[in-house]
Amino acid sequence: MRNRLFLIAAALVAGLGAAGCAGPEKKLGRGINNTLEIVRWGEMSRSIEQAALFESPRAGYTTGLVRGFNRTLARTGLGLYEIVTFPFPSYRPVWTNYLSPEPAYPDSYKPGRPSSQMLMTDVDLGFSGGDVFPWLPGSRFRIFENQ
């Protein structure tokens, strides 16, 4: 029994070691990022915006809302799948014909670094630029636009 456990553990370590760290690390990070989509609501915002632009403003709040909710649930489920299966090979993104591997943002929003005194160089002045509440529409606060 003891030898069997040792052989199973050795095979698992050898299998993970042969794959390297980059594959499982990327897959786990992508899975966590996709799982948190239900908190971020990027797919919802993007779908509403795209439906309002390409169909009609009314379709944005009906069709876009439903499409965004479906895509949010799909991305969250995909993230859970990638978290559970991150130690096992195929480390490439799956289901890319429906969802992009990277998180979706509305075209009107460009994500940036959050405003923080540790990340900004002009903390002695008492202010700096950055996104205050990036998930809230209209809350963009930038002092230096060309950052």
C-alpha positions in Angstrom: 0.0 0.0 0.0 2.8 2.3 0.9 4.7 1.6 -2.3 1.6 2.2 -4.4 1.0 5.7 -2.8 4.6 6.5 -3.4 4.4 5.5 -7.0 1.2 7.5 -7.6 2.7 10.6 -6.0 5.9 10.2 -8.0 4.0 9.8 -11.2 1.9 12.9 -10.4 5.0 15.0 -9.6 6.7 13.8 -12.7 3.7 14.5 -14.9 3.4 18.0 -13.5 7.1 18.6 -13.6 7.3 17.5 -17.3 4.6 20.1 -18.2 6.5 22.9 -16.5 4.9 25.7 -14.5 3.8 28.0 -17.4 0.9 25.8 -18.6 -0.9 25.1 -15.3 -0.1 28.6 -14.0 -1.7 30.3 -17.1 -4.7 27.9 -17.0 -5.3 28.5 -13.3 -5.0 32.3 -13.7 -7.3 32.3 -16.7 -9.8 30.2 -14.7 -9.8 32.5 -11.8 -10.2 35.5 -14.1 -13.1 33.9 -15.9 -14.8 32.8 -12.7 -14.8 36.3 -11.3 -16.7 37.5 -14.5 -19.9 37.3 -12.5 -18.6 40.0 -10.2 -17.0 42.1 -12.9 -19.9 42.1 -15.4 -17.7 42.9 -18.4 -19.6 40.6 -20.8 -22.8 42.1 -19.7 -21.6 45.7 -20.3 -20.1 44.7 -23.7 -23.2 42.9 -24.9 -25.5 45.8 -23.9 -23.2 48.3 -25.7 -22.8 46.2 -28.8 -26.5 45.5 -29.1 -27.3 49.2 -28.7 -24.8 50.2 -31.3 -25.4 47.6 -34.0 -29.1 46.8 -33.5 -31.0 49.6 -31.7 -30.9 51.4 -28.4 -33.9 49.5 -27.2 -32.3 46.2 -28.2 -29.4 47.0 -25.9 -31.5 46.7 -22.8 -33.4 43.7 -24.0 -31.4 41.5 -26.3 -28.1 42.8 -25.0 -29.1 42.1 -21.4 -30.1 38.5 -22.1 -27.0 37.9 -24.3 -24.8 39.4 -21.7 -26.3 37.3 -18.9 -25.8 34.1 -21.0 -22.2 35.0 -21.8 -21.5 35.9 -18.2 -22.8 32.5 -17.0 -20.9 30.7 -19.7 -17.6 32.5 -18.8 -18.1 31.8 -15.1 -18.7 28.1 -15.9 -15.7 27.9 -18.1 -13.6 29.5 -15.4 -14.8 26.9 -12.9 -13.9 24.1 -15.4 -10.4 25.6 -15.9 -9.8 25.8 -12.1 -10.8 22.2 -11.5 -8.8 20.9 -14.5 -5.7 23.1 -14.2 -3.2 20.4 -13.2 -4.1 18.2 -16.2 -2.8 18.9 -19.8 -4.3 20.6 -22.4 -3.3 24.0 -21.2 -4.7 25.9 -24.2 -7.9 27.9 -23.9 -11.0 25.9 -24.6 -14.3 27.1 -26.2 -12.7 29.9 -28.0 -15.3 29.8 -30.8 -17.8 31.3 -28.4 -15.7 33.3 -25.8 -12.4 34.9 -26.2 -9.6 33.7 -23.8 -9.1 37.2 -22.5 -11.8 39.0 -20.5 -14.2 41.2 -22.4 -14.6 44.9 -21.8 -16.9 47.3 -23.5 -15.3 49.2 -26.4 -15.8 52.5 -24.6 -13.7 51.4 -21.6 -9.9 50.8 -21.6 -8.8 49.1 -18.4 -5.8 50.6 -16.7 -4.0 50.4 -13.5 -6.0 51.3 -10.4 -5.0 54.5 -8.7 -2.7 53.7 -5.8 0.0 55.5 -4.0 2.3 52.6 -4.4 2.0 52.6 -8.2 2.1 56.3 -8.9 5.2 58.5 -9.0 3.6 61.8 -8.0 2.4 60.9 -4.5 4.2 63.9 -3.0 1.8 66.2 -4.8 -1.1 64.5 -3.2 -2.9 63.4 -6.3 -2.5 61.1 -9.3 -4.6 59.7 -12.2 -6.3 56.4 -12.4 -9.6 54.6 -12.4 -11.6 55.2 -9.2 -14.5 52.8 -9.8 -13.8 51.1 -13.2 -17.0 49.1 -13.1 -19.2 52.1 -12.6 -20.1 54.0 -15.8 -19.1 57.6 -15.8 -16.7 57.4 -12.9 -13.5 57.9 -14.9 -11.0 60.2 -13.1 -7.9 61.1 -14.9 -5.6 64.0 -14.3 -2.9 63.0 -16.8 -4.7 61.7 -19.9 -1.6 60.5 -21.8 -0.6 57.9 -19.2 
